[in-house]
Amino acid sequence: MADEKDREQGFLEQNTPSKFEETTIESSSPIAAIKPSRAHYEGHRERLRQRFRENGGDALADYELLELLLFRTIPRADTKPLAKALLARFGSFAEVLGAQERLLMEVPGCGRSIAADLKFIAAAAQRMGRSTIKGREVLGSWSKVIEYCTAAMAYEEREQFRILFLDKKNGVIADEVQQVGTVDHTPVYPREIVRRALELSASAIILVHNHPSGDPTPSRADISMTATIIDVAKALGITVHDHIIIGKSGHTSFKGLGLI
């Protein structure tokens, strides 16, 4: 047991740069072998944390906020190159957190642990967004509904059909993904939607689905399907307040377009 501990300690000593050690990067990869001297990245980390403590997240660029998140998973390396590489690959902070784990791992330097931690953070952000609308009168907090649905669905690779079930005061009773389809189609069953609304004693519903292509423009099929759901729901006293299509470039409201 002592020998094993000695070997582990020796490995750590050999692979942890000393405070004044000069390190060179031999690979042409922007994030390969990221091991600058401890003095450099430790000082940078403390300065970044101090800026966050004093001024909050809005004072930091996207790559700097991403660096802060990566500090937890990468304790002894410069995280700036990886943060910038992730943003270059996916385009924005939101898209980094929304990316599938397997795609995150395609970025050199982003292993399974790092990708998993980013998805944990994304899940926490979604949970926080859900808590801001659960039980509240959503028609008066519409921006929160859009923010939550965007975080939850905009970067999914397949279409999802989600329903927000509302009570008589338009508070959210439940938020459920009813169906998951392909990249450009989700099967929707109006009678199943209404049946679930009756089970939950919902008085109204909001329909939401995403377009993985990024364009939230409704298709003819979307419009036809929505009209069918409205007819079936109306017969049983359930109101369809809106149908929202979420895309990476924004969202579309059927009510806003005059389609409801």
C-alpha positions as CSV (number, residue, x, y, z in Angstrom):
1,M,0.0,0.0,0.0
2,A,2.9,2.4,0.9
3,D,4.6,1.7,-2.5
4,E,1.4,2.5,-4.3
5,K,1.0,5.8,-2.5
6,D,4.7,6.6,-3.2
7,R,4.1,5.9,-7.0
8,E,1.0,8.1,-7.0
9,Q,2.9,10.9,-5.3
10,G,5.8,10.6,-7.7
11,F,3.4,10.8,-10.7
12,L,1.8,13.9,-9.3
13,E,5.1,15.6,-8.7
14,Q,6.3,14.8,-12.2
15,N,3.1,16.0,-13.9
16,T,2.5,19.2,-11.8
17,P,4.5,22.1,-13.1
18,S,6.5,24.0,-10.5
19,K,5.7,27.6,-9.8
20,F,8.5,28.9,-11.9
21,E,8.6,26.2,-14.6
22,E,8.6,27.3,-18.2
23,T,6.4,25.2,-20.4
24,T,6.3,24.9,-24.2
25,I,3.4,23.6,-26.4
26,E,4.8,21.2,-29.0
27,S,1.5,20.5,-30.8
28,S,-0.1,22.9,-33.3
29,S,-3.5,22.2,-31.7
30,P,-4.9,25.4,-30.0
31,I,-5.6,23.5,-26.9
32,A,-3.1,20.6,-26.9
33,A,-1.1,20.1,-23.8
34,I,-2.4,23.2,-22.1
35,K,0.1,23.5,-19.2
36,P,1.5,27.0,-18.8
37,S,3.4,27.9,-15.6
38,R,1.3,27.8,-12.5
39,A,2.1,31.5,-11.8
40,H,0.5,32.5,-15.1
41,Y,-2.8,30.6,-14.9
42,E,-3.3,30.8,-11.2
43,G,-2.9,34.6,-11.3
44,H,-5.3,34.8,-14.2
45,R,-7.9,32.6,-12.4
46,E,-7.8,34.8,-9.3
47,R,-8.1,38.0,-11.3
48,L,-11.1,36.5,-13.2
49,R,-12.8,35.4,-10.0
50,Q,-12.2,38.9,-8.5
51,R,-13.8,40.6,-11.5
52,F,-16.8,38.3,-11.2
53,R,-17.2,38.9,-7.4
54,E,-17.0,42.7,-7.9
55,N,-19.0,43.1,-11.0
56,G,-21.0,40.0,-11.7
57,G,-21.2,37.8,-14.9
58,D,-22.2,40.7,-17.2
59,A,-18.7,42.1,-16.8
60,L,-17.2,39.0,-18.3
61,A,-16.9,38.0,-22.0
62,D,-18.5,34.7,-22.9
63,Y,-15.1,32.9,-23.1
64,E,-14.2,34.3,-19.6
65,L,-17.5,33.0,-18.0
66,L,-16.9,29.7,-19.7
67,E,-13.3,29.7,-18.3
68,L,-14.8,30.1,-14.8
69,L,-17.0,27.0,-15.3
70,L,-14.0,25.0,-16.6
71,F,-11.9,25.9,-13.6
72,R,-13.9,23.3,-11.6
73,T,-13.1,20.4,-13.9
74,I,-9.6,21.5,-15.0
75,P,-7.8,22.4,-11.8
76,R,-4.2,22.8,-13.1
77,A,-4.2,24.2,-16.6
78,D,-5.0,27.3,-18.6
79,T,-8.7,27.0,-19.6
80,K,-8.8,30.0,-21.9
81,P,-7.8,28.1,-25.1
82,L,-10.4,25.4,-24.5
83,A,-13.1,28.0,-23.7
84,K,-12.3,29.8,-27.0
85,A,-12.2,26.6,-28.9
86,L,-15.7,25.5,-27.7
87,L,-17.1,28.9,-28.6
88,A,-15.5,28.7,-32.0
89,R,-17.0,25.3,-32.6
90,F,-20.5,26.0,-31.4
91,G,-20.9,29.7,-31.9
92,S,-22.2,31.0,-28.6
93,F,-22.2,30.4,-24.8
94,A,-25.8,29.1,-25.0
95,E,-24.9,26.7,-27.8
96,V,-21.9,25.3,-25.9
97,L,-24.2,24.4,-23.0
98,G,-26.9,23.2,-25.4
99,A,-24.6,21.0,-27.4
100,Q,-24.8,17.2,-27.2
101,E,-22.2,15.6,-25.0
102,R,-20.7,13.6,-27.9
103,L,-20.3,16.8,-29.9
104,L,-18.6,18.5,-27.0
105,M,-16.1,15.6,-26.9
106,E,-15.2,16.2,-30.5
107,V,-13.4,19.4,-29.5
108,P,-9.8,18.6,-28.8
109,G,-9.1,18.8,-25.0
110,C,-12.8,18.4,-24.0
111,G,-13.0,14.9,-22.5
112,R,-15.9,13.0,-21.0
113,S,-15.6,14.6,-17.6
114,I,-15.5,18.2,-19.0
115,A,-18.4,17.5,-21.3
116,A,-20.5,15.9,-18.5
117,D,-19.9,18.9,-16.2
118,L,-21.0,21.3,-18.9
119,K,-24.2,19.3,-19.3
120,F,-24.7,19.3,-15.5
121,I,-24.5,23.1,-15.6
122,A,-27.0,23.2,-18.5
123,A,-29.4,21.0,-16.6
124,A,-29.2,23.2,-13.6
125,A,-29.9,26.3,-15.7
126,Q,-32.9,24.6,-17.2
127,R,-34.2,23.6,-13.8
128,M,-33.8,27.2,-12.6
129,G,-35.7,28.4,-15.6
130,R,-38.5,25.9,-15.0
131,S,-38.8,27.1,-11.3
132,T,-39.4,30.7,-12.5
133,I,-42.6,29.7,-14.4
134,K,-43.9,26.7,-12.3
135,G,-47.1,27.7,-10.5
136,R,-47.0,31.3,-11.8
137,E,-49.4,33.2,-14.1
138,V,-47.4,32.6,-17.3
139,L,-49.3,35.0,-19.5
140,G,-47.9,37.8,-17.4
141,S,-44.4,36.3,-17.5
142,W,-44.2,35.6,-21.2
143,S,-40.5,36.5,-21.5
144,K,-39.7,33.9,-18.8
145,V,-41.6,31.2,-20.7
146,I,-39.7,32.0,-23.9
147,E,-36.4,32.0,-22.1
148,Y,-37.1,28.6,-20.4
149,C,-38.3,27.0,-23.6
150,T,-35.3,28.3,-25.6
151,A,-32.9,26.9,-23.0
152,A,-34.7,23.6,-22.9
153,M,-35.3,23.0,-26.6
154,A,-33.5,25.4,-29.0
155,Y,-30.3,23.2,-29.4
156,E,-31.9,19.8,-29.5
157,E,-31.0,17.7,-32.5
158,R,-34.5,16.2,-32.9
159,E,-37.9,17.8,-32.7
160,Q,-39.6,17.7,-29.4
161,F,-43.3,18.5,-28.7
162,R,-43.7,20.0,-25.3
163,I,-46.9,21.1,-23.5
164,L,-47.3,23.5,-20.6
165,F,-50.5,22.6,-18.7
166,L,-52.2,25.5,-17.0
167,D,-54.8,25.9,-14.2
168,K,-57.7,28.3,-14.1
169,K,-55.4,31.1,-13.1
170,N,-53.0,30.3,-15.9
171,G,-50.4,28.9,-13.5
172,V,-48.3,26.0,-14.8
173,I,-49.4,22.7,-13.4
174,A,-47.0,20.6,-15.4
175,D,-44.4,20.9,-18.2
176,E,-44.1,17.7,-20.2
177,V,-42.4,16.6,-23.4
178,Q,-45.1,14.5,-25.1
179,Q,-43.2,13.3,-28.2
180,V,-39.7,13.2,-29.6
181,G,-39.3,12.9,-33.3
182,T,-36.8,13.2,-36.1
183,V,-34.8,16.3,-37.3
184,D,-37.8,17.7,-39.1
185,H,-40.9,15.9,-37.8
186,T,-42.6,15.0,-34.5
187,P,-45.8,12.8,-34.4
188,V,-48.5,14.6,-32.5
189,Y,-51.8,13.0,-31.3
190,P,-54.4,15.6,-30.4
191,R,-56.6,13.2,-28.4
192,E,-53.6,12.2,-26.2
193,I,-52.9,15.8,-25.5
194,V,-56.5,16.5,-24.4
195,R,-56.6,13.3,-22.4
196,R,-53.5,14.3,-20.5
197,A,-54.9,17.8,-19.9
198,L,-58.1,16.2,-18.4
199,E,-56.0,14.0,-16.2
200,L,-54.2,17.0,-14.8
201,S,-57.5,19.1,-14.5
202,A,-55.9,21.7,-16.8
203,S,-58.0,24.5,-18.0
204,A,-55.6,25.6,-20.7
205,I,-52.4,24.6,-22.5
206,I,-49.5,26.1,-24.4
207,L,-48.0,24.1,-27.2
208,V,-44.3,24.3,-27.8
209,H,-42.0,22.6,-30.3
210,N,-38.6,23.2,-31.7
211,H,-37.1,23.3,-35.2
212,P,-33.6,21.8,-35.1
213,S,-32.9,23.6,-38.4
214,G,-33.0,26.8,-36.4
215,D,-35.7,28.5,-38.4
216,P,-38.9,28.9,-36.3
217,T,-41.2,29.6,-39.3
218,P,-44.3,27.3,-39.0
219,S,-44.9,24.8,-41.7
220,R,-48.3,24.0,-43.2
221,A,-48.3,20.8,-41.2
222,D,-47.7,22.8,-38.0
223,I,-50.6,25.1,-38.8
224,S,-53.0,22.3,-39.7
225,M,-52.0,20.2,-36.6
226,T,-52.5,23.2,-34.3
227,A,-56.0,23.9,-35.7
228,T,-56.9,20.2,-35.0
229,I,-55.7,20.4,-31.5
230,I,-57.7,23.6,-30.9
231,D,-60.9,22.0,-32.2
232,V,-60.5,18.9,-30.1
233,A,-59.6,20.8,-26.9
234,K,-62.4,23.4,-27.3
235,A,-65.0,20.7,-27.4
236,L,-63.9,19.7,-23.9
237,G,-63.5,23.2,-22.5
238,I,-59.7,23.4,-22.8
239,T,-58.2,26.6,-24.2
240,V,-55.1,26.6,-26.4
241,H,-53.4,29.9,-25.5
242,D,-50.6,29.7,-28.0
243,H,-48.3,27.5,-30.0
244,I,-44.6,28.5,-29.9
245,I,-42.0,27.3,-32.2
246,I,-38.4,27.6,-30.9
247,G,-35.4,27.9,-33.1
248,K,-31.8,28.8,-32.6
249,S,-32.4,32.2,-34.3
250,G,-35.5,33.1,-32.3
251,H,-39.1,32.0,-31.8
252,T,-42.5,32.3,-33.5
253,S,-45.8,32.7,-31.7
254,F,-49.0,31.5,-33.5
255,K,-51.0,34.0,-31.5
256,G,-48.6,36.7,-32.6
257,L,-49.0,35.7,-36.2
258,G,-52.8,35.7,-35.9
259,L,-53.1,32.0,-36.4
260,I,-54.8,31.5,-33.0
